[in-house]
Amino acid sequence: MRRKVPHAAPFDEFQEVPVIKRLLSAIIVLPLLILFILKASVVLFGCFIALISCVGLFEFYSMALPERKKERVLAIAAGGLLPLTLLANGNHSLFVASLALLFLLFALVFLFRINDMTKVAGELALLLTGFLYVPFLLGHFILLRQSPHGISWIFLLLVIVMCGDTFAFYVGTSFGKRRLYPAVSPKKSIEGSLGGLMGSMVGALVVKAAFFPELPLAACLVSAVLLGVLGQLGDLFESLLKRSFGVKDSGVIIPGHGGILDRLDSLLFAAPAAFYCARFIFGGQ
């Protein structure tokens, strides 16, 4: 029996969202996001990532720990602050120390707030997974923004992932015959996945030609394939989590698109790789 989770859409209640609703949301959100990335300072961008982390943690814990309300509130507040530690001149040691502190803090919280001894290990593991999955991975956006050509890398990452998603959808819808991973995502096909990688490469080449000429061609193509593959794996991983929790969408905050995690799933896996690609290519500048 699937359990019903607050703020998430159960499989049984899911209905296909009209395409027009999805398009309207994208038309409104995308220009604002582009303007924000171009104009926001590093500090303001970091605060935005912290806010998104809080929303993402809220959705994750609503699915994973619906009965741990007090612990969820504390974890969302603490986890949302984690990316802000990177604003201290990109101090990675403070970031790692904060993550260690969060582990110790919630280990003690669970040690002295035992509700059901048989569930403690699993619930604590889920709570700590939330820290790693959302603010830890999202924090790489701040590291990327602080890198040489940081804004260009962020746009490259976004375009690679979005073009990959778009190509995968239309190629899969038109030509998809062989299922990619039916146990996790029944509608995804191998043909759609390959189309998505092609779309990621096309998007990366467009970004390079339009406003990122400093990026070598070989690095552009390698980044497109690497980030495209990781983006697809991130999408599958979130689908795995949602099936495990018995929900269709992580939330309903974005009309036509579900929750924040439903939009970030690909980016969460691709962001760390984008940062290390940027550091490898332009690290000496």
QUICORWO-V780218 format. One record per pair of residues at least 24 apart in sequence whose ideal C-beta (glycine too) atoms are under 7 Angstrom apart, sorted by the first residue. I is the first residue (numbers start at 1). J is the second residue. D is the distance in whole Angstrom. If there is no record, write none. Layout:
I & J & D
I & J & D
//
This chain:
2 & 246 & 4
3 & 246 & 6
5 & 62 & 6
5 & 63 & 5
5 & 66 & 5
5 & 245 & 6
5 & 246 & 7
5 & 247 & 5
6 & 62 & 5
6 & 66 & 6
7 & 59 & 7
7 & 62 & 5
7 & 251 & 5
8 & 62 & 6
8 & 63 & 5
8 & 247 & 4
8 & 249 & 6
8 & 250 & 6
8 & 251 & 6
9 & 247 & 6
9 & 248 & 5
9 & 249 & 4
9 & 252 & 7
10 & 246 & 7
10 & 247 & 6
10 & 248 & 7
11 & 246 & 7
11 & 248 & 5
14 & 248 & 4
17 & 256 & 5
21 & 255 & 6
21 & 256 & 4
22 & 256 & 4
22 & 257 & 6
25 & 254 & 6
25 & 255 & 5
25 & 256 & 5
25 & 257 & 6
37 & 151 & 6
37 & 154 & 6
37 & 155 & 7
38 & 151 & 7
42 & 87 & 7
42 & 145 & 6
42 & 146 & 6
43 & 87 & 6
45 & 142 & 7
45 & 145 & 5
46 & 83 & 6
46 & 84 & 6
46 & 86 & 7
46 & 87 & 5
46 & 142 & 5
49 & 83 & 5
49 & 138 & 5
49 & 141 & 5
49 & 142 & 6
50 & 80 & 5
50 & 81 & 7
50 & 83 & 5
50 & 84 & 5
52 & 138 & 6
52 & 260 & 6
53 & 79 & 6
53 & 80 & 5
53 & 83 & 6
53 & 134 & 5
53 & 135 & 4
53 & 138 & 5
54 & 80 & 4
55 & 253 & 7
55 & 260 & 5
56 & 134 & 4
56 & 260 & 5
56 & 261 & 5
56 & 264 & 6
57 & 130 & 5
57 & 134 & 5
57 & 135 & 7
59 & 250 & 4
59 & 251 & 4
59 & 259 & 5
59 & 260 & 6
59 & 261 & 5
60 & 130 & 5
60 & 133 & 7
60 & 134 & 6
60 & 261 & 6
61 & 130 & 6
63 & 245 & 4
63 & 247 & 6
63 & 250 & 6
64 & 126 & 4
64 & 130 & 7
64 & 245 & 6
65 & 123 & 6
65 & 126 & 6
65 & 127 & 6
68 & 123 & 6
71 & 109 & 6
71 & 127 & 7
75 & 106 & 7
75 & 127 & 6
75 & 130 & 6
78 & 102 & 6
79 & 130 & 7
79 & 131 & 5
79 & 134 & 7
79 & 135 & 5
80 & 135 & 7
82 & 131 & 7
82 & 135 & 4
82 & 136 & 7
82 & 139 & 7
83 & 135 & 5
83 & 138 & 6
83 & 139 & 4
83 & 142 & 6
86 & 139 & 5
86 & 142 & 4
86 & 143 & 6
87 & 142 & 7
90 & 143 & 6
90 & 146 & 5
95 & 139 & 7
99 & 131 & 7
99 & 136 & 7
102 & 131 & 6
103 & 128 & 6
133 & 268 & 7
137 & 268 & 4
137 & 271 & 6
137 & 272 & 6
138 & 268 & 7
138 & 271 & 7
140 & 271 & 4
140 & 272 & 5
140 & 275 & 5
141 & 271 & 6
143 & 275 & 5
144 & 271 & 7
144 & 274 & 6
144 & 275 & 5
144 & 278 & 6
147 & 275 & 7
147 & 278 & 5
147 & 279 & 6
147 & 282 & 7
148 & 282 & 4
148 & 285 & 4
149 & 214 & 6
149 & 282 & 6
152 & 211 & 6
152 & 212 & 4
153 & 274 & 6
153 & 278 & 5
155 & 207 & 6
156 & 204 & 6
156 & 207 & 5
156 & 212 & 6
156 & 223 & 7
157 & 227 & 6
157 & 267 & 7
157 & 270 & 6
157 & 271 & 7
157 & 274 & 4
159 & 203 & 4
159 & 206 & 7
159 & 207 & 5
160 & 200 & 5
160 & 203 & 5
160 & 204 & 5
160 & 224 & 5
160 & 227 & 5
160 & 228 & 6
161 & 227 & 7
161 & 231 & 4
161 & 266 & 5
161 & 267 & 6
161 & 270 & 6
163 & 199 & 4
163 & 200 & 6
163 & 202 & 6
163 & 203 & 3
164 & 196 & 4
164 & 197 & 7
164 & 199 & 5
164 & 200 & 4
164 & 228 & 5
164 & 231 & 6
164 & 232 & 7
165 & 196 & 7
165 & 266 & 7
166 & 199 & 6
167 & 195 & 5
167 & 196 & 5
167 & 198 & 6
167 & 199 & 3
168 & 192 & 4
168 & 193 & 6
168 & 195 & 6
168 & 196 & 3
168 & 199 & 7
171 & 195 & 3
181 & 236 & 6
184 & 236 & 6
184 & 239 & 5
184 & 240 & 5
184 & 243 & 6
185 & 236 & 6
185 & 239 & 5
193 & 232 & 6
196 & 228 & 6
196 & 232 & 6
197 & 225 & 6
197 & 228 & 5
197 & 229 & 7
200 & 224 & 5
200 & 227 & 7
200 & 228 & 3
201 & 225 & 7
219 & 281 & 5
223 & 277 & 5
226 & 273 & 6
226 & 277 & 7
227 & 270 & 4
227 & 273 & 6
227 & 274 & 6
230 & 269 & 4
230 & 270 & 5
230 & 273 & 5
231 & 266 & 4
231 & 269 & 6
231 & 270 & 5
232 & 266 & 7
233 & 269 & 6
234 & 265 & 5
234 & 266 & 5
234 & 268 & 5
234 & 269 & 3
234 & 270 & 6
235 & 265 & 5
235 & 266 & 5
237 & 269 & 7
238 & 265 & 4
//
